[in-house]
Amino acid sequence: MQTIFETHGTCAKAIMIDVDDATGTINNIQFMGGCNGNTSGISSLVRGMKAEDVISRLEGIRCGIKNTSCPDQLAQALRQIIKK
């Protein structure tokens, strides 16, 4: 299932997420905006991982003095997706 998640508190404005409904495996992640090298790296690293594993690794990561980050926003988006 492909979902677009609007981020809050980050340079990236949205994340396009494709998760396999049957397995919970991430097929693809694409950040709209943000630091291209970092967001491309995150996308590449999490491809093929289970959403739950990504959440446990990325949730709570902060960017500088911000209360969130692009990785944390990805974790929040995945949490919403797997609740459905």
N, CA, C and O of each residue as an XYZ file, in Angstrom:
336
protein
N       0.845     -1.171      0.000
C       0.000      0.000      0.000
C       0.894      1.238      0.000
O       1.823      1.342      0.800
N       0.613      2.150     -0.878
C       1.393      3.382     -0.955
C       0.640      4.489     -0.214
O      -0.560      4.685     -0.409
N       1.376      5.209      0.642
C       0.803      6.259      1.469
C       1.706      7.478      1.416
O       2.927      7.345      1.343
N       1.115      8.664      1.451
C       1.887      9.896      1.577
C       1.607     10.468      2.963
O       0.458     10.720      3.325
N       2.678     10.668      3.731
C       2.599     11.172      5.098
C       3.175     12.579      5.117
O       4.321     12.783      4.718
N       2.391     13.553      5.576
C       2.873     14.925      5.708
C       3.634     15.045      7.020
O       3.090     14.767      8.089
N       4.894     15.459      6.936
C       5.749     15.555      8.116
C       5.495     16.855      8.864
O       4.910     17.799      8.332
N       5.953     16.879     10.117
C       5.834     18.072     10.963
C       7.161     18.294     11.661
O       7.713     17.370     12.259
N       7.677     19.511     11.590
C       8.881     19.868     12.324
C      10.188     19.472     11.660
O      11.234     19.466     12.309
N      10.141     19.140     10.370
C      11.365     18.762      9.656
C      11.477     19.534      8.346
O      10.519     20.161      7.894
N      12.647     19.479      7.754
C      12.856     20.118      6.445
C      12.085     19.387      5.351
O      11.564     20.011      4.426
N      12.015     18.063      5.462
C      11.212     17.281      4.511
C       9.744     17.630      4.741
O       9.300     17.758      5.882
N       9.011     17.780      3.668
C       7.600     18.170      3.773
C       6.661     16.963      3.791
O       5.558     17.040      4.333
N       7.098     15.853      3.201
C       6.260     14.657      3.131
C       7.150     13.444      2.869
O       8.300     13.563      2.445
N       6.572     12.272      3.140
C       7.266     11.011      2.859
C       6.286     10.113      2.119
O       5.173      9.879      2.589
N       6.705      9.609      0.953
C       5.912      8.640      0.218
C       6.411      7.255      0.647
O       7.597      6.947      0.529
N       5.503      6.442      1.137
C       5.857      5.160      1.734
C       5.077      4.054      1.048
O       3.861      4.148      0.882
N       5.790      2.996      0.648
C       5.148      1.820      0.053
C       5.495      0.615      0.924
O       6.644      0.175      0.966
N       4.477      0.084      1.623
C       4.651     -1.066      2.508
C       3.789     -2.211      1.986
O       2.629     -2.008      1.628
N       4.357     -3.407      1.943
C       3.610     -4.597      1.548
C       2.601     -4.922      2.645
O       2.983     -5.172      3.788
N       1.322     -4.917      2.302
C       0.265     -5.145      3.284
C       0.352     -6.528      3.924
O       0.091     -6.675      5.118
N       0.711     -7.521      3.158
C       0.724     -8.901      3.656
C       1.875     -9.165      4.618
O       1.705     -9.879      5.607
N       3.055     -8.589      4.335
C       4.249     -8.920      5.126
C       4.707     -7.793      6.047
O       5.484     -8.032      6.970
N       4.239     -6.573      5.811
C       4.703     -5.431      6.603
C       6.107     -4.992      6.226
O       6.757     -4.264      6.976
N       6.576     -5.435      5.064
C       7.914     -5.105      4.588
C       7.879     -3.823      3.767
O       6.960     -3.596      2.980
N       8.890     -2.995      3.963
C       8.967     -1.728      3.231
C       9.508     -1.978      1.831
O      10.606     -2.508      1.660
N       8.719     -1.586      0.831
C       9.142     -1.709     -0.563
C       9.937     -0.493     -1.011
O      10.941     -0.622     -1.712
N       9.480      0.697     -0.602
C      10.132      1.925     -1.051
C       9.753      3.084     -0.122
O       8.642      3.139      0.405
N      10.690      3.991      0.062
C      10.480      5.224      0.821
C      11.058      6.359     -0.014
O      12.160      6.240     -0.550
N      10.321      7.456     -0.124
C      10.838      8.632     -0.813
C      10.453      9.879     -0.018
O       9.272     10.148      0.201
N      11.466     10.637      0.410
C      11.232     11.887      1.133
C      11.081     13.019      0.131
O      11.804     13.070     -0.865
N      10.144     13.930      0.387
C       9.967     15.131     -0.426
C      10.611     16.271      0.350
O      10.045     16.768      1.324
N      11.789     16.679     -0.084
C      12.531     17.715      0.614
C      13.481     17.091      1.617
O      13.671     15.874      1.637
N      14.071     17.926      2.440
C      15.045     17.456      3.411
C      16.438     17.369      2.804
O      16.650     17.753      1.654
N      17.371     16.867      3.576
C      18.762     16.715      3.121
C      18.857     15.490      2.226
O      18.750     14.363      2.709
N      19.054     15.691      0.954
C      18.965     14.615     -0.027
C      19.866     13.425      0.312
O      19.428     12.278      0.220
N      21.096     13.678      0.697
C      21.996     12.565      1.013
C      21.496     11.748      2.190
O      21.515     10.518      2.144
N      21.052     12.415      3.239
C      20.555     11.716      4.423
C      19.257     10.964      4.140
O      19.121      9.797      4.507
N      18.316     11.621      3.497
C      17.026     10.970      3.258
C      17.158      9.835      2.239
O      16.464      8.825      2.353
N      18.034      9.987      1.252
C      18.281      8.896      0.303
C      18.930      7.716      1.012
O      18.610      6.561      0.730
N      19.837      8.007      1.928
C      20.489      6.959      2.693
C      19.508      6.202      3.568
O      19.533      4.972      3.622
N      18.640      6.940      4.257
C      17.614      6.303      5.093
C      16.733      5.411      4.231
O      16.452      4.268      4.592
N      16.302      5.932      3.097
C      15.425      5.175      2.199
C      16.081      3.870      1.764
O      15.442      2.818      1.758
N      17.341      3.943      1.407
C      18.062      2.756      0.961
C      18.241      1.746      2.094
O      18.095      0.542      1.888
N      18.553      2.238      3.277
C      18.794      1.348      4.414
C      17.547      0.600      4.878
O      17.643     -0.560      5.281
N      16.384      1.238      4.830
C      15.178      0.601      5.357
C      14.442     -0.259      4.330
O      13.553     -1.027      4.699
N      14.795     -0.143      3.056
C      14.136     -0.946      2.028
C      14.343     -2.429      2.340
O      15.467     -2.880      2.555
N      13.250     -3.167      2.359
C      13.299     -4.599      2.639
C      13.147     -4.946      4.112
O      13.036     -6.121      4.461
N      13.140     -3.939      4.983
C      12.985     -4.180      6.420
C      11.510     -4.230      6.808
O      10.658     -3.684      6.106
N      11.215     -4.879      7.915
C       9.868     -4.869      8.484
C       9.621     -3.495      9.112
O      10.517     -2.917      9.728
N       8.415     -2.985      8.953
C       8.066     -1.670      9.485
C       8.326     -1.593     10.989
O       8.821     -0.575     11.472
N       8.003     -2.646     11.735
C       8.200     -2.650     13.186
C       9.669     -2.475     13.553
O       9.991     -1.789     14.524
N      10.559     -3.093     12.781
C      11.995     -2.978     13.042
C      12.489     -1.557     12.797
O      13.316     -1.042     13.548
N      11.979     -0.931     11.745
C      12.362      0.448     11.435
C      11.877      1.377     12.537
O      12.614      2.268     12.960
N      10.657      1.184     13.004
C      10.117      2.012     14.083
C      11.009      1.915     15.310
O      11.359      2.931     15.910
N      11.377      0.695     15.684
C      12.170      0.521     16.903
C      13.552      1.156     16.793
O      14.132      1.548     17.806
N      14.082      1.261     15.593
C      15.417      1.852     15.402
C      15.393      3.370     15.261
O      16.334      4.046     15.677
N      14.323      3.911     14.675
C      14.329      5.333     14.319
C      13.486      6.232     15.218
O      13.719      7.439     15.272
N      12.526      5.671     15.914
C      11.632      6.483     16.736
C      12.412      7.209     17.832
O      13.223      6.610     18.539
N      12.147      8.508     17.957
C      12.766      9.307     19.006
C      14.057     10.006     18.612
O      14.594     10.785     19.399
N      14.568      9.746     17.412
C      15.783     10.439     16.962
C      15.443     11.910     16.752
O      14.414     12.249     16.169
N      16.322     12.769     17.236
C      16.105     14.214     17.122
C      17.132     14.824     16.170
O      18.224     14.289     15.980
N      16.754     15.955     15.580
C      17.633     16.702     14.689
C      17.985     18.012     15.393
O      17.167     18.929     15.470
N      19.209     18.085     15.903
C      19.621     19.290     16.619
C      18.729     19.546     17.810
O      18.527     18.666     18.647
N      18.188     20.765     17.887
C      17.332     21.119     19.022
C      15.850     20.799     18.762
O      15.006     20.998     19.636
N      15.547     20.308     17.571
C      14.160     19.956     17.242
C      13.737     18.730     18.039
O      14.573     17.914     18.429
N      12.448     18.607     18.277
C      11.907     17.455     18.991
C      11.710     16.240     18.100
O      11.272     15.192     18.575
N      12.021     16.358     16.831
C      11.818     15.280     15.876
C      12.912     15.336     14.822
O      13.824     16.158     14.913
N      12.826     14.472     13.830
C      13.783     14.423     12.720
C      13.110     13.686     11.575
O      12.010     13.157     11.733
N      13.761     13.652     10.430
C      13.209     12.881      9.311
C      13.093     11.400      9.669
O      12.065     10.794      9.369
N      14.114     10.783     10.305
C      13.948      9.384     10.702
C      12.788      9.189     11.690
O      12.034      8.222     11.576
N      12.645     10.094     12.648
C      11.555      9.988     13.613
C      10.209     10.137     12.920
O       9.265      9.419     13.249
N      10.104     11.052     11.972
C       8.854     11.235     11.244
C       8.515      9.989     10.421
O       7.345      9.628     10.294
N       9.533      9.335      9.865
C       9.304      8.078      9.160
C       8.748      7.037     10.125
O       7.805      6.321      9.787
N       9.319      6.948     11.318
C       8.821      6.004     12.319
C       7.372      6.304     12.678
O       6.565      5.383     12.806
N       7.028      7.583     12.843
C       5.653      7.969     13.167
C       4.693      7.584     12.029
O       3.586      7.103     12.269
N       5.141      7.806     10.794
C       4.318      7.448      9.640
C       4.085      5.935      9.588
O       2.964      5.481      9.359
N       5.137      5.170      9.797
C       5.006      3.707      9.769
C       4.099      3.223     10.893
O       3.324      2.286     10.705
N       4.190      3.846     12.042
C       3.323      3.471     13.165
C       1.850      3.664     12.764
O       1.009      2.815     13.062
N       1.545      4.772     12.096
C       0.167      5.012     11.638
C      -0.261      3.974     10.609
O      -1.397      3.500     10.636
N       0.645      3.622      9.704
C       0.326      2.666      8.652
C       0.008      1.290      9.232
O      -0.965      0.656      8.822
N       0.817      0.826     10.178
C       0.589     -0.528     10.688
C      -0.607     -0.595     11.643
O      -1.108     -1.683     11.928
N      -1.066      0.556     12.138
C      -2.280      0.569     12.971
C      -3.531      0.279     12.141
O      -4.519     -0.243     12.657
N      -3.479      0.623     10.852
C      -4.653      0.476      9.970
C      -4.928     -0.957      9.639
O      -5.876     -1.252      8.911
